[in-house]
Each structure stands twice: as structure tokens, then as C-alpha cells.
Amino acid sequence: MARPPGLTYPRGCLSGIVLIFCILVTVASEEQQNGWNIQGLSGIFQDNAPSLSAAKQVIHLVIEEHLPGCYIFILCKEDLCDMVSDIVSRGRKPIIAWNLDIFKNTPPPEDTYLFKEGRPKIGGLFCILFITLAPDLESVGEAFHSAERGAWFQGVKKYMLAYTGTVVSKEDLLSHPVTRDSYNLVVISQAPSNTSNDLSPNKLPRLSNTELWFQQICPYCDDGRPVVNIIAKWKENVGFTYSEPFYPELFEDFMGHRFKAVTLVYEPFSCYEKIGEDFIPTGNCVDNKMLEEMSRTLNFTYMFVEPKDGQWGHKMDNGSYTGVIGTVERLEADFSLNIAITQDREEKIDCTIGYHIEPITFATTRPRPLNQAYALIRPFRGSVWAAFGLTVLIAGPTYYIICKLASENRNIHSPSFVISCLLAYGTCLNQSMKWMPISSTRVFVVTYVMSMFVAVTMYVAMLTASLTLPALSPTLNTLEELVKSDFTWGIQNLGAADYQLLKSSKVPLYQRVFQGLKQCPTLDDCIIQARDTKYAFITWRTYLQDRIAIKFTSAAGEPQLHIASGDIFPVELGWAMNPGSPYRHKFNEKIRVLLESGFISKWLHQVINDPARRELDEKSVPQFLFQANKALGLHHLQGVFFVLIMGYALSCLVFCCENTLCKKSF
């Protein structure tokens, strides 16, 4: 049979040794008589042909009446594959058939054609109905695990209809480790009869020709524990008798079921205390309140657990994860609280929708007062001082030349060269000077005096401002500024996404940052090092803001550190769920309600600004961080006294030179 266009098969589909069904068959009513013939399969069920025919009929009815909009995916094993041809011939929609043993070990194709066709949806979602035809419950469990927990059709609503051709009791379903925790799984079974015990162990039980039972696991119906419900019965010449709907919504009420939530302390989102061997949620952290609200509306309880290695989770060489992510991946917990949602993590686990954008940033020491010895020259930049000095130097000789030329034809005495320079210098000090009363010099004098007046007035204003509020050192706000500075930088490595994002990045700037990382042991140690030294602490913005607000902010509300304004790698925070988690959509609904109502942003603001959480010890805070109003001291005016001392030294030098020259002249 030719491969249908648009379908990309995995390599396992091409094996000529193992029988595998990778077909797409759309059979119109006029083609049904052609059928789909499978050659070479034995008929161990020949004696049970009437019951097999009944099973085929009821499977077709379930498809048409209860899941008409779903894609059909058949997984068969051994001789029950004989049923595939009849199911295909009865259907009027695309059907894919696979051998179960191959399906379990085959990754999904990179591009599947299923979502390229305009198909109906169930509840607004694409859905897949897996029909499992296997001779025993163990194979059904394998099919369920591969279909629901595997990588096939992620994010799609999945249902499973299983038929074994044997008697399957409630006790069998509850004792099996996979089916006991199953969901959206309906098992078609023969109604119990005495004849089923008369067969030899090597043969399948003889099926009843009169009655089939449809059994479904309700995972939380018995006070949070699983229970098996017979949702329907079918009899020949009678048809279906329903006691409950097929595939009901199982996750509106968890009936008090106790979930395991894995997390680490990450204020302001998750917080707890360890009392003995138990982890008790504490405080008003955002995720705690979200979980409390969900548990109330969905009727479940929960307990906190920590990952054994105390990490958030990074990818190992074998592809699995450590920490919180690995705990969820291995089904050791039902879900986690806040984690950064990244592409590589979503390949191993399911995630809820994001509820907060969290970027990476860094904190450095708060700007420090600059050296006051340079306070007199700090109001102007070097270029302005150069222009100002050049103007003063040129103004004196220029004024002398103009006066000299203007006085040649007039009976007026022009000032000497020294006096002309002193006049130009005195104007810089806003002194009233006597200029030569000639019209030709007045234009020059007016221009010069106005320029000096503006420049000196601006200088005085800037100097007054710098003495009133001393200038502070510049801050670092981007990674480019950080790597060009004389600062070192580091991170608290808990196997979190911040470290992994920098490690795996191909951007040269981020690679340079990663190469220079210096790890610090605890959060407070990292922040203290950034506060007291030339060290930049790289971490998540809200996480950093919260800790600074709690312990590193003065009673007046001034933080002791500077947080960079630039953001790196903004990611969404969400909750990690088990692969194929069936109740993720319910959690998403509740998170969306909390987002749209504004509760999450409100809780976040409240917890960060809660005064009851303050831990500031002002004795350990460097005194330069407290800038109370006080009188100016020598520290502030040291530049003035330096100028005064230099002036005195210069005057002494001039005095000595004059005395020496005068003595020689006499």
C-alpha cells in the first residue's frame, strides 16, 4: 500500500521484519465492501466469532456516538489485529493503525499531518481516541502509559478504549499499577460467567455472546482514591444500557485527594518551614495562596516535598533532569510550584500557563559619594574647563592689543599687559572692573563679561548643588557595562534555569559572562558581597527585589543595593506537571481566573511590601548608606582648602622670587 502524502513515518515504520500498521485509510460508504484485508494472521478467536463481531460493533458505536470528532489511532497486538480491518471498514474518517510493540519504542514523527486538516474538536480541543486491542491487561497498561505519558500528540485531549477479549474484573483494574491511576480509559470486558474458568491457561477465555461491560476508572471518586465504575452494558438485541456518561469530566472535584507538590523556598512565590520530616506552608507567598485557592475550589489537599538534591533542575548528559524538574518527570510528585518555563524542560514535562514574567538581572553596590577633593572641578567636564581657561588666557592679551591700537590716535593711556590680564581674570570672579572708555573696546568687553557671567553663575549653581547633595558614583545597568567595568560577577548555582540559560547560550556576550561567573554559597551571602564589594550578583529580578526589600532596605525605605534596569532572558513562571497530566487544563483554568481578576499581581505586591517580613539589622549596614541631613565638614570642603593651600604656596613662591630679584637689582 502506498504511503499517504503528508505523513512522515518514523524509521520503525519501514521494518520488514516486524508487522506494523502505519496506514491512513479513508473509506467511503461505496468502498466498504472492499474492506482492508490483513493476510497471514491466525484465528485463535474463531470459536468466539459472534462475540468478536459484537465487540467490533460496539467499538464502532462508541466512536460514532460519543467521540465523533476525534481522530482514531488503533494500537493492536498479536491476533487481535484481526479486528482492525473490520473497524477500518466501518469507519468514515481517517484511521491510523500501529503495532503496539513498535509504537512503544518509536518516537513521534517530526511533522504529523493530523493537525493540517480541518477536523472537528471536542470541548474546543483536538482529541485522539486510542483504540487498544491487546490480549491482556498488562498490554493495555503499556499502551496507556505510552499514549498518555509519552511524546505522541502532546497538548491534545486523549481518550482510550481498550478491548482484551478476556474477562477483566474491577479488582484486576485496581490492582494493576498503571490502570489503577488511569483516566479517560474505558475497558470493554465480557460480563462474568462460569465458562471463563473452564479454559486452559494457554487459551484466552471464551467470550460471552450476550453481554459486554464498559468499565472506567474514576481516579478520585472514592474520597480521593480510585474506584471502578461500570458506565454501560451492552446486550445483543438490546443494545446499550447507560449508568454513567462515557468519558465524563473527572477533575471538577478531587474528593479530598492529597497531592504532592515539590518545590524549594523561593520567596515571594513559595515559602515553607521544615518541622521534623514535614514541610509546612507558611506566609503569604504567591504560589502558596494560588494553591490554597485551587485546593478550595477543586476540593483537594496537598503536602510539600523537597527534591532530594536540593536543586531546581538541570539537564544531565542522559537527557533526564535533576531537582524539582526531575522529581516531576519521574512521577515522584504530582506537580511543582514556580519553575521557569523553558523549551528544553517542556520536552520532559508538561507545564501550566505562565502567570508571571521573570527576567534575570543583577545587583551591585549602591552608588557611593565621590571624592570631595574634586568637588571644585566636578561641576564642569574637562572640555568645558579647557574652553573656559583658554577663553580667559586669550581675553587678557586680546583686550591689551585692542586698547593699544585704539589709543594711538587718542590722548588716552591704555592699560598695561599685566593689568589687561588681571581685568580678564577679575571678571571671572564677578568683580566690578574699570574698562577703557572707547567704543571699539566696549563690544568686546560686553561680550566677554556676559559670557563669563553666565559661565560663573552656572558653576556656582552646580557647586552649590554638589555640596548640598554630594555626587554619587555611576551605576551599572546592562551586561555590556558590567563586562567593561572593574567589577567581578557571580551567581548562586542551584541548578536553576538562570545558570543553564547562560551556560547554553551561543551569544558571545553571555558566553563571556558565563566564563567569568563566581559562585557564592547562599542568597544573603551573595547580596552582602554585592553590597560591600565590587561584585555583581546575577539572579532573578523579583526574587532579588523581594530579598532586598526584606533585609537590605533601611527603615526610611532606601535599598542598600542597586538593581540594574536591564533585563536578561525574560521567562514565564509556571508549574511543572507530570508528563501527560490529565488535570493540567483544570489548573490552567484556575490560574487564568486568578490572572484576569488581578489577584496574582495584588498578592505579589502585598507580600513584597509586607512590613511584618522586615529583617533589617542596621548595626551591620555600612554607614555610608545612611545619608541624613548634616552640616558641611572638612570632608565636603576639602577641595576649597586644597586650593587655598596651593594659593598660599604659590604666593610664597612669588614672594621669594620678588625678594631675590629685588636684592639683585640693588
C-alpha positions as CSV (number, residue, x, y, z in Angstrom):
1,M,0.0,0.0,0.0
2,A,1.4,3.4,-0.9
3,R,2.2,5.8,1.9
4,P,-0.3,8.6,2.0
5,P,1.1,12.0,1.2
6,G,1.8,14.4,4.0
7,L,2.6,11.7,6.6
8,T,6.1,11.5,8.0
9,Y,6.8,8.0,9.3
10,P,9.5,7.1,11.9
11,R,12.1,4.7,10.8
12,G,10.4,1.9,12.6
13,C,7.6,2.0,10.1
14,L,9.9,0.7,7.4
15,S,10.9,-2.5,9.1
16,G,10.0,-5.6,7.0
17,I,10.6,-8.0,9.9
18,V,8.0,-6.8,12.4
19,L,4.4,-6.4,11.4
20,I,3.5,-2.7,11.9
21,F,0.5,-0.8,10.7
22,C,1.3,2.7,9.5
23,I,-1.7,3.4,7.2
24,L,-4.1,6.1,6.6
25,V,-7.4,4.7,5.3
26,T,-10.4,6.8,4.5
27,V,-13.2,4.5,3.3
28,A,-16.3,5.9,1.8
29,S,-19.6,4.0,2.0
30,E,-19.3,2.7,-1.5
31,E,-15.8,1.3,-0.7
32,Q,-16.7,-0.6,2.4
33,Q,-17.2,-3.9,0.5
34,N,-13.5,-3.8,-0.5
35,G,-12.5,-3.9,3.2
36,W,-9.0,-3.9,4.5
37,N,-7.5,-7.4,4.4
38,I,-4.7,-8.5,6.7
39,Q,-3.1,-11.6,5.4
40,G,-1.3,-14.3,7.4
41,L,-2.9,-13.8,10.9
42,S,-4.1,-16.8,12.7
43,G,-7.6,-17.1,14.2
44,I,-7.5,-18.2,17.8
45,F,-10.8,-16.3,18.2
46,Q,-12.7,-18.3,15.6
47,D,-14.8,-20.0,18.2
48,N,-15.8,-16.7,19.6
49,A,-16.7,-15.1,16.3
50,P,-20.1,-13.9,17.4
51,S,-18.6,-12.1,20.4
52,L,-15.8,-10.7,18.3
53,S,-18.4,-9.3,15.9
54,A,-20.3,-7.8,18.9
55,A,-17.0,-6.2,20.1
56,K,-16.4,-4.7,16.7
57,Q,-19.9,-3.4,16.6
58,V,-19.8,-1.7,20.0
59,I,-16.4,-0.1,19.3
60,H,-17.9,1.4,16.2
61,L,-20.9,2.7,18.1
62,V,-18.8,4.3,20.8
63,I,-16.8,6.1,18.1
64,E,-19.8,7.4,16.3
65,E,-22.0,8.3,19.3
66,H,-19.6,9.5,21.9
67,L,-16.4,10.8,20.2
68,P,-17.4,11.6,16.7
69,G,-14.9,14.5,16.3
70,C,-11.8,12.6,17.4
71,Y,-9.0,11.1,15.3
72,I,-8.8,7.3,15.6
73,F,-5.5,5.7,16.5
74,I,-5.5,1.9,16.7
75,L,-2.9,0.0,18.7
76,C,-3.1,-3.7,18.3
77,K,-1.2,-6.7,19.4
78,E,-0.9,-10.3,18.3
79,D,-4.1,-12.0,16.9
80,L,-6.4,-9.2,18.0
81,C,-5.0,-7.3,15.0
82,D,-7.6,-9.3,13.0
83,M,-10.2,-6.8,14.3
84,V,-8.5,-3.8,12.7
85,S,-9.8,-4.4,9.1
86,D,-13.4,-4.5,10.3
87,I,-13.1,-1.3,12.4
88,V,-11.5,0.4,9.5
89,S,-14.1,-0.7,7.0
90,R,-16.9,0.5,9.3
91,G,-15.4,3.9,9.8
92,R,-15.8,7.1,7.7
93,K,-12.8,9.0,9.0
94,P,-9.0,8.7,8.8
95,I,-7.7,5.9,10.9
96,I,-4.1,5.1,11.8
97,A,-3.1,1.6,12.9
98,W,0.1,0.6,14.7
99,N,1.5,-2.5,16.2
100,L,1.7,-1.8,19.9
101,D,5.2,-3.2,20.4
102,I,6.6,-0.9,17.7
103,F,4.6,2.1,19.0
104,K,6.0,1.8,22.5
105,N,9.6,2.3,21.2
106,T,9.1,4.7,18.3
107,P,9.4,8.5,18.7
108,P,6.7,10.6,17.1
109,P,7.3,12.0,13.6
110,E,8.7,15.5,13.5
111,D,5.7,16.6,11.5
112,T,2.3,14.9,11.6
113,Y,-0.4,15.6,9.1
114,L,-3.3,15.2,11.6
115,F,-3.5,18.9,12.5
116,K,-3.3,20.1,9.0
117,E,-6.8,19.0,8.2
118,G,-9.9,20.9,9.4
119,R,-11.3,18.4,11.9
120,P,-14.0,18.8,14.5
121,K,-13.0,19.4,18.1
122,I,-14.2,18.2,21.5
123,G,-14.6,20.9,24.0
124,G,-12.5,23.3,21.9
125,L,-9.6,20.9,21.8
126,F,-8.2,18.4,19.3
127,C,-8.8,14.9,20.6
128,I,-7.4,11.5,19.9
129,L,-9.2,8.2,20.6
130,F,-6.7,5.4,21.1
131,I,-8.4,2.0,20.5
132,T,-6.2,-0.6,22.1
133,L,-6.7,-4.2,21.0
134,A,-4.5,-6.4,23.3
135,P,-4.9,-9.8,24.8
136,D,-4.1,-8.9,28.4
137,L,-4.3,-6.0,30.9
138,E,-0.5,-5.7,31.0
139,S,-0.5,-4.7,27.3
140,V,-3.4,-2.2,28.0
141,G,-1.3,-0.6,30.7
142,E,1.7,-0.3,28.4
143,A,-0.5,1.3,25.7
144,F,-1.9,3.7,28.2
145,H,1.5,4.7,29.5
146,S,2.9,5.2,26.0
147,A,-0.1,7.1,24.7
148,E,-0.9,9.3,27.7
149,R,2.6,9.9,29.2
150,G,4.6,9.7,26.0
151,A,5.6,12.3,23.5
152,W,2.9,11.5,20.9
153,F,0.3,14.2,20.4
154,Q,1.4,16.4,23.3
155,G,-1.2,19.0,24.3
156,V,-4.1,17.1,22.8
157,K,-7.1,15.7,24.6
158,K,-6.6,11.9,24.6
159,Y,-9.1,9.1,25.2
160,M,-8.6,5.3,25.3
161,L,-10.9,2.5,24.6
162,A,-9.4,-0.9,25.4
163,Y,-10.5,-4.5,24.4
164,T,-8.7,-7.6,25.6
165,G,-11.1,-10.4,24.6
166,T,-11.0,-11.6,28.2
167,V,-12.8,-11.1,31.5
168,V,-11.4,-8.1,33.3
169,S,-12.7,-7.6,36.9
170,K,-12.7,-4.4,39.0
171,E,-10.1,-6.0,41.2
172,D,-7.9,-6.5,38.2
173,L,-8.1,-2.9,37.2
174,L,-7.4,-1.6,40.7
175,S,-4.5,-3.9,41.3
176,H,-2.7,-3.1,38.1
177,P,-0.1,-0.3,38.8
178,V,-0.9,1.6,35.6
179,T,-4.7,1.2,35.2
180,R,-5.2,2.0,38.8
181,D,-4.1,5.5,38.2
182,S,-5.5,5.8,34.7
183,Y,-8.1,8.3,33.4
184,N,-10.2,8.6,30.3
185,L,-9.7,4.8,29.9
186,V,-12.7,2.6,29.2
187,V,-12.1,-1.2,29.2
188,I,-14.6,-3.4,27.3
189,S,-14.9,-6.7,29.2
190,Q,-17.1,-9.8,29.0
191,A,-19.7,-9.9,31.7
192,P,-18.5,-12.5,34.3
193,S,-19.6,-16.1,33.5
194,N,-18.7,-19.6,34.7
195,T,-17.5,-20.6,31.3
196,S,-14.5,-18.3,31.5
197,N,-12.9,-20.6,34.1
198,D,-13.0,-23.8,32.1
199,L,-10.3,-22.8,29.6
200,S,-6.7,-23.9,29.7
201,P,-4.1,-21.3,30.7
202,N,-2.7,-21.2,27.2
203,K,-6.0,-20.0,25.7
204,L,-8.0,-16.9,26.0
205,P,-11.3,-17.1,27.8
206,R,-14.4,-17.8,25.8
207,L,-16.4,-14.6,25.4
208,S,-20.0,-14.3,26.3
209,N,-22.2,-13.8,23.3
210,T,-24.8,-11.9,25.3
211,E,-23.3,-9.1,27.4
212,L,-20.3,-6.8,27.4
213,W,-19.4,-4.4,30.2
214,F,-17.7,-1.0,29.9
215,Q,-15.6,-0.2,32.9
216,Q,-13.9,3.0,33.7
217,I,-11.5,4.1,36.4
218,C,-12.6,7.2,38.3
219,P,-9.2,8.2,39.9
220,Y,-10.6,10.3,42.8
221,C,-14.2,9.3,43.3
222,D,-13.7,7.2,46.5
223,D,-12.8,10.0,48.9
224,G,-9.8,10.9,46.7
225,R,-9.0,7.2,45.9
226,P,-9.6,5.4,42.6
227,V,-12.8,3.4,42.0
228,V,-14.0,1.3,39.0
229,N,-17.4,2.3,37.6
230,I,-19.5,0.2,35.2
231,I,-20.6,3.1,33.0
232,A,-22.5,1.0,30.4
233,K,-23.6,-2.5,29.4
234,W,-24.4,-3.9,26.0
235,K,-26.5,-6.9,25.1
236,E,-27.3,-8.4,21.8
237,N,-30.8,-7.5,20.6
238,V,-31.0,-4.9,23.4
239,G,-28.1,-2.5,22.8
240,F,-26.6,-0.1,25.3
241,T,-27.8,0.5,28.9
242,Y,-26.0,3.5,30.4
243,S,-25.5,4.1,34.1
244,E,-23.0,7.0,33.6
245,P,-21.8,9.1,30.7
246,F,-18.9,8.0,28.6
247,Y,-15.7,9.9,29.4
248,P,-17.2,12.3,32.0
249,E,-15.2,15.2,33.4
250,L,-13.1,13.6,36.1
251,F,-11.4,16.6,37.5
252,E,-14.1,19.0,38.6
253,D,-13.9,17.6,42.2
254,F,-10.9,15.7,43.5
255,M,-12.9,14.4,46.5
256,G,-10.2,15.4,49.0
257,H,-7.3,13.7,47.2
258,R,-3.9,14.6,48.6
259,F,-1.4,15.8,46.0
260,K,2.4,16.0,46.4
261,A,3.8,19.5,45.4
262,V,7.5,19.6,45.1
263,T,9.3,23.0,45.5
264,L,12.1,24.9,47.2
265,V,11.9,28.1,49.2
266,Y,11.7,30.9,46.6
267,E,10.2,34.0,48.1
268,P,8.0,35.8,47.3
269,F,6.4,32.8,45.3
270,S,6.9,29.7,47.5
271,C,7.7,29.5,51.2
272,Y,7.5,26.9,53.9
273,E,9.1,25.7,57.1
274,K,10.5,22.2,57.9
275,I,9.1,20.8,61.1
276,G,10.6,17.3,61.7
277,E,10.1,15.5,58.4
278,D,7.2,17.6,57.3
279,F,7.3,20.8,55.2
280,I,4.6,23.2,56.4
281,P,3.5,26.1,54.0
282,T,4.0,29.5,55.7
283,G,3.5,33.1,55.0
284,N,1.5,34.7,52.2
285,C,3.7,33.8,49.3
286,V,2.0,34.0,45.9
287,D,2.1,30.3,44.9
288,N,1.0,29.3,48.4
289,K,-2.1,31.4,48.0
290,M,-2.7,30.2,44.5
291,L,-2.5,26.6,45.6
292,E,-4.7,27.3,48.6
293,E,-7.4,28.8,46.3
294,M,-7.2,25.9,43.9
295,S,-7.5,23.3,46.7
296,R,-10.6,25.1,47.9
297,T,-12.4,25.2,44.6
298,L,-11.2,21.8,43.3
299,N,-11.6,20.1,46.7
300,F,-8.1,18.6,47.2
301,T,-5.4,18.7,49.9
302,Y,-1.7,18.8,49.4
303,M,1.7,18.4,51.0
304,F,5.0,19.9,50.2
305,V,8.1,17.9,49.4
306,E,11.6,18.9,48.5
307,P,13.8,17.4,45.8
308,K,16.4,15.1,47.2
309,D,19.4,17.0,45.7
310,G,18.0,20.5,46.7
311,Q,18.2,21.8,43.1
312,W,15.6,23.3,40.8
313,G,16.8,21.0,38.0
314,H,19.3,21.0,35.2
315,K,19.6,18.6,32.2
316,M,22.1,15.7,32.6
317,D,24.0,14.0,29.8
318,N,21.4,11.2,29.6
319,G,18.6,13.7,28.9
320,S,16.9,13.4,32.3
321,Y,16.6,16.2,34.9
322,T,17.7,16.7,38.4
323,G,16.0,18.6,41.2
324,V,12.4,19.8,41.1
325,I,12.0,19.1,37.4
326,G,13.4,15.5,37.7
327,T,11.1,14.8,40.6
328,V,8.0,15.7,38.5
329,E,9.4,13.9,35.4
330,R,9.8,10.7,37.4
331,L,6.3,11.0,38.8
332,E,7.6,11.2,42.4
333,A,5.4,14.3,42.8
334,D,2.2,15.3,41.1
335,F,3.3,18.9,40.3
336,S,5.7,21.6,41.3
337,L,5.2,25.2,42.3
338,N,7.0,28.0,40.4
339,I,9.6,27.0,37.8
340,A,10.9,28.9,34.8
341,I,9.3,27.5,31.7
342,T,11.9,26.8,29.1
343,Q,11.8,24.8,25.8
344,D,14.1,22.0,27.0
345,R,12.1,21.5,30.1
346,E,8.8,21.3,28.2
347,E,10.3,18.4,26.3
348,K,10.3,16.3,29.5
349,I,7.3,17.6,31.5
350,D,4.0,19.4,31.0
351,C,3.7,23.0,32.2
352,T,0.8,25.2,33.2
353,I,0.3,28.5,31.6
354,G,2.7,31.2,32.8
355,Y,1.4,33.6,35.4
356,H,4.4,36.0,35.9
357,I,7.2,37.3,33.6
358,E,10.5,36.9,35.4
359,P,13.7,38.2,33.9
360,I,17.3,37.8,35.0
361,T,19.1,40.9,36.3
362,F,22.0,41.7,38.6
363,A,22.6,43.8,41.8
364,T,25.7,45.9,42.6
365,T,26.7,48.1,45.4
366,R,24.7,51.3,45.9
367,P,26.2,54.4,44.3
368,R,28.8,55.8,46.7
369,P,29.7,59.5,47.2
370,L,32.6,60.6,45.0
371,N,35.8,62.0,46.4
372,Q,35.1,65.6,47.6
373,A,38.6,66.7,46.8
374,Y,37.5,67.1,43.2
375,A,34.3,68.9,44.2
376,L,35.6,72.3,42.8
377,I,36.3,71.0,39.4
378,R,33.4,68.4,39.1
379,P,30.7,70.9,38.1
380,F,32.3,71.2,34.6
381,R,33.6,68.5,32.4
382,G,37.2,68.6,31.2
383,S,36.3,70.0,27.8
384,V,34.4,72.9,29.5
385,W,37.3,73.7,31.8
386,A,39.7,73.7,28.8
387,A,37.4,76.1,26.9
388,F,37.0,78.3,29.9
389,G,40.7,78.5,30.7
390,L,41.6,79.2,27.0
391,T,39.0,82.0,26.9
392,V,40.5,83.7,30.0
393,L,44.0,83.3,28.7
394,I,43.1,84.8,25.3
395,A,40.9,87.5,26.7
396,G,43.7,89.4,28.5
397,P,46.1,89.7,25.6
398,T,43.3,90.4,23.1
399,Y,42.0,93.3,25.3
400,Y,45.5,94.7,25.6
401,I,46.0,94.7,21.8
402,I,42.6,96.3,21.1
403,C,43.3,99.1,23.7
404,K,46.8,99.6,22.4
405,L,45.6,100.2,18.8
406,A,42.6,102.3,19.8
407,S,44.7,104.7,21.9
408,E,47.3,105.5,19.3
409,N,45.3,108.4,17.8
410,R,43.7,109.4,21.1
411,N,45.1,111.1,24.1
412,I,44.2,108.1,26.3
413,H,46.5,105.9,28.3
414,S,46.0,102.2,27.6
415,P,46.3,99.6,30.3
416,S,49.5,97.5,30.5
417,F,49.6,93.9,29.6
418,V,49.5,92.7,33.2
419,I,46.6,94.9,34.0
420,S,44.7,93.7,30.9
421,C,45.2,90.1,32.1
422,L,44.1,90.9,35.6
423,L,41.0,92.6,34.3
424,A,40.1,89.4,32.3
425,Y,40.7,87.3,35.4
426,G,38.8,89.6,37.8
427,T,35.7,89.3,35.5
428,C,35.7,85.5,36.1
429,L,35.2,86.3,39.8
430,N,32.2,88.5,39.1
431,Q,34.2,91.6,40.2
432,S,33.4,95.1,39.0
433,M,36.2,96.2,36.8
434,K,37.1,99.6,35.2
435,W,37.4,99.2,31.5
436,M,38.8,101.6,28.9
437,P,36.1,104.1,27.7
438,I,36.5,103.5,24.0
439,S,33.6,102.4,21.8
440,S,35.8,99.9,19.9
441,T,36.6,98.0,23.2
442,R,33.1,98.1,24.6
443,V,31.7,95.4,22.1
444,F,34.5,93.1,23.1
445,V,34.0,93.8,26.8
446,V,30.3,93.4,26.8
447,T,30.5,90.0,25.0
448,Y,33.2,88.7,27.3
449,V,31.6,89.9,30.5
450,M,28.2,88.4,29.6
451,S,29.9,85.1,28.7
452,M,31.8,85.0,32.0
453,F,28.7,85.9,34.0
454,V,26.7,83.0,32.6
455,A,29.6,80.5,33.0
456,V,30.4,81.6,36.5
457,T,26.7,81.6,37.6
458,M,26.3,78.1,36.2
459,Y,29.5,77.0,38.0
460,V,28.3,78.4,41.3
461,A,24.9,76.8,41.0
462,M,26.4,73.4,40.2
463,L,28.9,73.7,43.0
464,T,26.2,74.5,45.5
465,A,24.2,71.5,44.3
466,S,27.1,69.1,44.6
467,L,27.9,70.4,48.1
468,T,24.3,70.1,49.1
469,L,23.8,66.6,47.7
470,P,27.2,65.0,47.0
471,A,27.6,63.4,43.6
472,L,27.5,59.6,43.5
473,S,29.4,57.0,41.6
474,P,27.9,55.8,38.3
475,T,25.7,52.7,38.2
476,L,25.9,49.6,36.0
477,N,22.6,48.7,34.2
478,T,23.5,46.4,31.4
479,L,25.7,43.4,30.9
480,E,27.8,45.4,28.4
481,E,28.6,47.9,31.1
482,L,29.3,45.1,33.6
483,V,31.9,43.3,31.5
484,K,33.6,46.5,30.7
485,S,33.9,47.6,34.3
486,D,36.3,46.5,37.0
487,F,33.6,44.5,38.8
488,T,33.5,40.7,39.2
489,W,30.2,38.8,39.0
490,G,28.7,35.6,40.1
491,I,25.6,33.5,40.7
492,Q,24.1,31.2,43.3
493,N,24.1,27.9,41.5
494,L,21.1,25.8,42.5
495,G,20.8,24.1,39.1
496,A,18.2,26.7,38.1
497,A,17.3,28.0,34.7
498,D,19.4,31.2,35.1
499,Y,22.6,29.2,35.3
500,Q,21.6,26.9,32.5
501,L,20.5,29.7,30.2
502,L,23.9,31.4,30.5
503,K,25.7,28.1,30.1
504,S,23.9,27.1,26.9
505,S,23.7,30.5,25.2
506,K,25.7,30.9,22.0
507,V,25.7,34.7,22.3
508,P,29.3,36.0,22.8
509,L,28.3,38.4,25.5
510,Y,26.5,35.7,27.5
511,Q,29.4,33.3,27.0
512,R,31.8,35.9,28.4
513,V,29.5,36.4,31.4
514,F,29.3,32.7,32.0
515,Q,33.1,32.2,31.8
516,G,33.5,34.9,34.5
517,L,30.9,33.5,36.9
518,K,32.0,33.1,40.5
519,Q,29.6,31.1,42.7
520,C,28.5,32.2,46.1
521,P,27.0,29.9,48.8
522,T,23.7,31.5,49.9
523,L,21.4,34.2,48.8
524,D,22.3,36.6,51.7
525,D,26.0,36.0,51.3
526,C,25.7,36.9,47.6
527,I,23.8,40.1,48.3
528,I,26.2,41.2,51.1
529,Q,29.1,40.6,48.8
530,A,27.5,42.7,46.1
531,R,26.7,45.4,48.7
532,D,30.1,45.7,50.2
533,T,32.5,45.0,47.3
534,K,32.8,45.5,43.6
535,Y,30.8,42.3,42.8
536,A,27.6,41.9,40.8
537,F,25.2,39.2,41.9
538,I,23.2,37.8,38.9
539,T,19.8,36.3,39.7
540,W,16.0,36.6,39.0
541,R,14.6,40.1,39.4
542,T,11.6,39.6,41.6
543,Y,13.5,37.1,43.8
544,L,16.2,39.7,44.3
545,Q,13.8,42.6,44.8
546,D,11.9,40.7,47.5
547,R,15.0,39.8,49.5
548,I,16.4,43.3,49.3
549,A,13.1,44.6,50.5
550,I,13.1,42.2,53.4
551,K,16.6,42.5,54.8
552,F,18.6,45.1,52.8
553,T,16.3,48.2,52.9
554,S,16.6,50.9,55.5
555,A,13.8,52.0,57.8
556,A,13.4,55.0,55.6
557,G,12.7,52.7,52.6
558,E,16.1,53.2,50.9
559,P,17.6,49.9,49.4
560,Q,21.2,49.1,50.2
561,L,21.9,47.9,46.7
562,H,21.4,49.0,43.1
563,I,19.4,46.7,40.8
564,A,20.2,47.0,37.2
565,S,17.5,48.3,34.9
566,G,18.4,46.0,32.1
567,D,16.8,42.6,31.8
568,I,18.2,39.3,30.5
569,F,16.3,36.2,29.4
570,P,12.8,37.1,30.5
571,V,10.9,33.8,31.0
572,E,7.4,32.9,32.3
573,L,6.9,31.2,35.7
574,G,4.5,28.3,35.8
575,W,4.0,25.0,37.5
576,A,5.6,21.7,36.3
577,M,3.1,18.9,35.8
578,N,3.6,15.2,35.3
579,P,4.1,14.2,31.6
580,G,0.6,13.9,30.1
581,S,-1.1,15.3,33.2
582,P,-4.9,14.9,32.7
583,Y,-5.8,17.8,35.1
584,R,-3.5,20.4,33.7
585,H,-6.4,22.1,31.9
586,K,-8.2,22.5,35.2
587,F,-5.2,24.1,36.8
588,N,-4.8,26.3,33.7
589,E,-8.5,27.4,34.1
590,K,-7.9,28.4,37.7
591,I,-4.7,30.2,37.0
592,R,-6.3,32.1,34.2
593,V,-9.1,33.2,36.5
594,L,-6.6,34.4,39.1
595,L,-4.7,36.3,36.4
596,E,-7.7,38.0,34.9
597,S,-9.1,39.0,38.3
598,G,-5.7,40.6,39.2
599,F,-5.2,38.5,42.3
600,I,-1.7,37.3,41.4
601,S,-0.3,40.8,40.9
602,K,-2.1,42.0,44.1
603,W,-0.7,39.2,46.2
604,L,2.8,39.8,44.8
605,H,2.7,43.5,45.6
606,Q,1.4,42.7,49.1
607,V,4.0,40.1,50.0
608,I,6.9,42.2,48.8
609,N,5.8,45.3,50.7
610,D,4.6,43.5,53.9
611,P,6.3,45.3,56.8
612,A,5.9,42.2,59.0
613,R,8.6,40.4,56.9
614,R,11.3,43.0,57.5
615,E,14.6,41.7,59.0
616,L,16.9,44.7,58.8
617,D,19.7,44.9,61.3
618,E,21.0,48.4,60.9
619,K,24.1,47.7,63.0
620,S,25.5,45.6,60.1
621,V,24.8,48.3,57.5
622,P,27.7,50.4,56.2
623,Q,27.4,53.9,57.5
624,F,27.9,55.5,54.0
625,L,24.4,54.2,53.1
626,F,22.8,56.5,55.7
627,Q,22.7,60.0,54.3
628,A,20.9,62.1,56.9
629,N,21.0,65.9,56.6
630,K,24.0,67.3,58.4
631,A,26.3,70.3,58.4
632,L,29.1,70.5,55.9
633,G,32.5,69.4,57.2
634,L,36.1,69.4,56.1
635,H,35.3,66.3,54.1
636,H,32.9,68.3,51.9
637,L,35.1,71.4,51.7
638,Q,38.5,69.7,51.3
639,G,38.7,70.9,47.7
640,V,38.4,74.5,48.8
641,F,41.2,74.1,51.4
642,F,43.4,72.4,48.8
643,V,43.0,75.4,46.5
644,L,43.7,77.7,49.5
645,I,46.9,75.8,50.4
646,M,48.1,75.8,46.8
647,G,47.4,79.5,46.5
648,Y,49.4,80.2,49.7
649,A,52.2,78.1,48.4
650,L,52.2,79.9,45.1
651,S,52.1,83.3,46.8
652,C,55.1,82.3,49.0
653,L,57.0,81.2,45.9
654,V,56.3,84.6,44.2
655,F,57.3,86.5,47.3
656,C,60.6,84.7,47.4
657,C,61.2,85.3,43.8
658,E,60.4,89.0,44.1
659,N,62.8,89.4,47.1
660,T,65.5,87.6,45.3
661,L,65.2,89.7,42.2
662,C,64.9,93.0,44.1
663,K,68.1,92.3,46.1
664,K,70.0,91.6,42.8
665,S,68.7,94.8,41.3
666,F,70.1,96.8,44.2
